[in-house]
Amino acid sequence: MRLLLERIEHSHTKPTRIVVQPELIVRDSVCYKERRTRVSAINPTKYRFKEVTVVTSAKIRDAFEKGEGVLRLAPVFVPRRFSSAGQRLRLHPDDYYALGTARGSIKERWFSSVIAAMNGPLAPPDEGMSYVDPTGRREDKFLFKDAVAELGADIIGPVLKEKYGTWPMYSKYFDFNAPLFLHLHLREEDARRVGRKGKPEAYYFPPQLNNHPGLFPHTYFGFDPDMTKEEVRARLALYRQTDNRVTELSRAYRIQLGTGWYTPPGVVHAPGSYLTYEPQWNSDVNSVFENIVNHEVYPYEFLVENCPDGSKEDLDYVMSLMDWEANVDPNYRKTYFRPPLIASESEQHVEKWVVYSTGYIAAKELTVYPGASVTIRDAAAYGCVLTQGHGKLGAYDAETATMLRFGQLSADEYFVGEQRARAGLTIANLSKVEPLVMLKHFGPNAGDPKIG
């Protein structure tokens, strides 16, 4: 029997949370790791066992074959311990603290993810990772990461398989009611020093999920071109003392729904309070330059948690994480703003590039008109999520989620293998009055348009 061992941590009165431990094997009431090393005898007051599905090659390939080259994915919600939720994720209002108040409210939903969220010591090891739903029964789920490992080039294509070995990106909704802190994501060379990967990312603001703008629908990017490195460093030096008000040195743009931005690694940014669709590289690594936002204080560790141990008190090292020239680009909007570009259109549909010209990630928004059906061909594999309407997506009945309970399955998220994408996927809108709209996230081989 294959199980996960879960350790129960107690408060003064009752168990308060469960921490998932590494995978273990149980035999004769003794725990073994990797079937060889004895770990401990079972103490029922401290441990319990959670059965996990044993996924086989045959099970993965059967799901892929029955889905005609498309996998249905289960919803993945992620809490964050900082800021406040915008409550636009179409999650039941009672479930935003489904994982307990110590974890913070749920503020993100992740898509097509083979990596775990970097989310503190209380996070289980699979938090943020996508699961395949092959049958509509929760007990039959298996990791999307396992599906990619088994299917390889059959699902992600030979180019991505050879270059990266796995699916190299994921996307998410992030949904904060207040603006996020000014921060940057590390470039590849800086991330490698702490055993991580660099993180380029992009934003698109879908109207369907933005029924309210939150507290501050403006995003800061970089620094005013007149600012100097010395002025920025002086603000970072105040991190443990007082509000460093570093955004006084930045520049903000009001968010325009139906448009987006590209944010390269090394550029500071403070996302505004609209729900954002965010395709990004397989990484969850940052440095937070702003220490107080909306009366919430962030510790110095947020600034330096991804610095090498010997550099955590070195502000010059922290400053070196920035791509300074990109931060003070006098034509920042011209360089990084991404208005939608038409990819294809007909009487049945319109498809737009909403993330493009990044070198890493891309995204499209497809709209199929009421009662219409269209076959769309793409250059590469992609994940997708419905934002409006219902219909057929290849072999699947597909429908936009309107309100999900935490842990519930859905019919709004899929992953389309490269062969199916190239051959064409037929999407039918079964509504007579409402468009069917979906967002599609790609890796670096999507064939997206390049701009100067």
C-alpha positions, -999 to 999 in steps of 0.1 A, spaced: 0 0 0 14 34 -10 6 63 14 15 98 23 24 102 59 9 133 75 21 148 108 -7 163 130 4 194 148 -16 202 180 -26 234 197 -36 234 234 -70 219 226 -71 201 192 -52 195 160 -47 227 141 -31 218 108 -17 189 88 18 190 73 24 166 45 56 146 48 77 130 21 63 99 5 67 68 26 58 31 23 40 13 52 48 -23 60 40 -42 92 31 -9 110 65 6 103 73 35 80 99 31 53 113 57 29 119 44 -6 111 9 6 146 6 23 153 30 51 133 26 83 120 60 94 100 54 126 73 32 142 38 47 138 26 68 166 -12 73 160 -13 104 182 12 122 160 7 107 125 -20 96 102 -19 81 67 -34 95 36 -38 71 7 -26 84 -27 -34 71 -61 -7 50 -78 -5 64 -113 7 41 -140 20 46 -174 -11 29 -188 -35 52 -168 -18 83 -181 -17 72 -217 -53 60 -215 -65 95 -203 -45 112 -231 -59 88 -257 -95 91 -245 -92 129 -245 -79 128 -281 -47 145 -272 -62 168 -246 -61 165 -207 -87 180 -184 -71 196 -153 -85 202 -118 -86 236 -102 -56 246 -81 -61 274 -56 -31 289 -37 -33 310 -5 -9 338 3 -2 350 38 1 387 29 -25 413 17 -62 407 11 -82 387 -14 -102 404 -42 -127 375 -42 -130 373 -80 -116 338 -84 -152 323 -86 -145 305 -54 -173 301 -28 -172 331 -4 -169 307 26 -138 290 11 -113 318 9 -98 306 42 -103 269 33 -67 261 44 -69 280 77 -62 316 88 -25 308 93 -21 303 56 -38 335 47 -67 338 22 -68 323 -12 -56 348 -38 -44 328 -67 -54 300 -91 -26 282 -110 -29 267 -144 -8 240 -162 17 239 -134 45 213 -129 61 233 -101 52 239 -65 45 274 -50 73 288 -28 49 295 0 64 290 34 69 261 58 32 253 62 26 247 24 23 210 13 49 199 -12 23 198 -41 8 233 -35 4 250 -68 9 219 -89 -18 209 -114 -36 176 -114 -51 158 -143 -88 148 -139 -93 118 -161 -127 105 -149 -146 133 -130 -138 115 -97 -114 133 -73 -98 100 -62 -86 93 -98 -65 125 -101 -28 124 -109 -1 150 -112 2 169 -145 39 167 -139 37 129 -140 17 131 -172 44 153 -188 72 130 -176 54 100 -191 42 114 -224 72 136 -230 73 149 -266 39 133 -273 23 161 -252 47 190 -251 64 184 -284 100 175 -293 114 211 -291 104 218 -255 112 182 -244 147 184 -258 155 219 -245 138 219 -211 129 183 -203 94 194 -191 66 219 -196 86 252 -189 59 277 -179 26 280 -160 -1 307 -157 -22 319 -129 -49 343 -118 -37 366 -90 -65 383 -72 -56 410 -47 -80 436 -34 -51 459 -25 -20 467 -46 9 444 -43 43 455 -30 70 468 -53 92 438 -61 113 422 -88 118 386 -101 154 374 -104 173 371 -137 186 336 -145 221 342 -134 210 356 -100 184 329 -94 210 302 -102 231 313 -73 203 302 -49 193 271 -68 164 286 -86 153 298 -120 148 333 -134 112 345 -139 99 366 -168 62 371 -166 34 389 -184 -1 403 -175 -35 404 -192 -66 418 -176 -97 398 -186 -129 418 -183 -149 386 -175 -132 383 -141 -130 420 -131 -164 430 -118 -147 455 -95 -113 472 -96 -101 467 -61 -85 495 -41 -59 507 -65 -62 497 -102 -28 511 -112 5 493 -116 40 507 -109 68 497 -133 105 505 -129 117 539 -118 113 574 -132 142 579 -157 154 609 -136 161 586 -105 196 575 -96 208 542 -81 219 561 -50 183 573 -44 169 538 -47 196 524 -24 188 550 2 152 539 3 162 502 7 184 513 37 152 523 55 137 488 53 140 480 90 134 516 103 103 531 87 81 532 57 106 534 28 79 548 3 100 535 -25 71 539 -50 77 576 -48 106 570 -71 86 548 -95 59 555 -122 23 541 -123 0 533 -152 -38 529 -148 -48 494 -158 -68 491 -190 -90 459 -192 -85 438 -223 -48 448 -225 -15 436 -209 21 442 -202 54 422 -203 76 424 -172 111 410 -177 132 397 -148 151 424 -130 124 450 -133 106 462 -102 68 463 -104 39 467 -80 8 451 -96 -25 470 -92 -57 456 -78 -75 441 -108 -75 404 -111 -47 395 -135 -41 366 -158 -3 360 -156 16 336 -179 51 331 -165 82 310 -165 85 280 -141 97 299 -111 83 316 -80 113 337 -68 114 374 -60 129 403 -39 105 427 -23 117 463 -24 87 479 -6 83 473 31 49 488 39 18 486 17 -17 495 27 -6 496 63 8 460 62 45 457 72 68 432 54 99 419 71 134 424 58 135 387 49 111 395 20 139 417 5 167 392 8 152 357 10 166 349 -24 200 362 -18 230 340 -10 236 336 27 267 359 26 249 387 8 217 392 29 231 423 46 247 436 14 225 463 -2 249 466 -31 242 429 -39 204 436 -37 207 465 -60 226 443 -85 195 422 -89 180 450 -109 183 454 -147 188 492 -142 186 502 -178 152 484 -182 139 500 -150 146 535 -162 137 530 -198 122 564 -209 100 546 -234 88 520 -209 52 519 -221 62 517 -258 86 488 -250 65 467 -226 28 475 -231 9 448 -249 -23 458 -267 -41 428 -282 -32 418 -318 -55 399 -341 -43 363 -347 -72 352 -368 -109 360 -373 -140 348 -392 -177 349 -389 -175 323 -362 -147 336 -341 -119 360 -333 -86 352 -317 -61 377 -303 -26 376 -291 -26 391 -256 9 381 -246 36 381 -272 72 391 -280 87 380 -247 110 351 -259 96 329 -231 59 329 -229 28 338 -250 -10 338 -247 -41 342 -268 -77 350 -261 -102 330 -283 -138 341 -286 -163 318 -304 -195 335 -312 -229 321 -300 -240 289 -318 -207 288 -338 -180 261 -341 -144 266 -352 -113 245 -356 -82 263 -344 -47 252 -352 -17 263 -331 21 258 -335 26 243 -301 11 228 -270 -8 250 -246 -29 252 -214 -62 269 -214 -90 281 -192 -126 293 -200 -136 327 -188 -171 328 -203 -197 305 -218 -200 268 -224 -198 243 -252 -175 215 -265 -137 215 -265 -127 186 -286 -140 154 -269 -149 173 -237 -180 191 -224 -166 225 -213 -182 252 -192 -169 283 -174 -169 280 -136 -193 303 -119 -187 293 -82 -165 265 -71 -161 249 -37 -125 244 -26 -115 209 -38 -143 206 -63 -135 196 -99 -145 218 -128 -148 216 -166 -131 249 -174 -94 240 -176 -75 218 -201 -41 211 -216 -38 206 -253 -9 184 -266 12 196 -295 0 171 -320 -36 180 -313 -28 217 -314 -11 214 -348 -39 191 -362 -66 215 -350 -89 215 -320 -126 221 -326 -144 244 -301 -182 246 -303 -202 273 -285 -235 257 -275 -250 289 -262 -275 308 -285 -268 342 -268 -234 342 -250 -198 340 -265 -175 313 -254 -142 328 -243 -110 311 -234 -74 321 -225 -45 300 -239 -10 300 -224 21 288 -244 58 283 -239 84 300 -261 76 282 -293 41 295 -299 49 314 -331 37 347 -315 45 380 -333 77 398 -324 80 435 -320 110 457 -322 
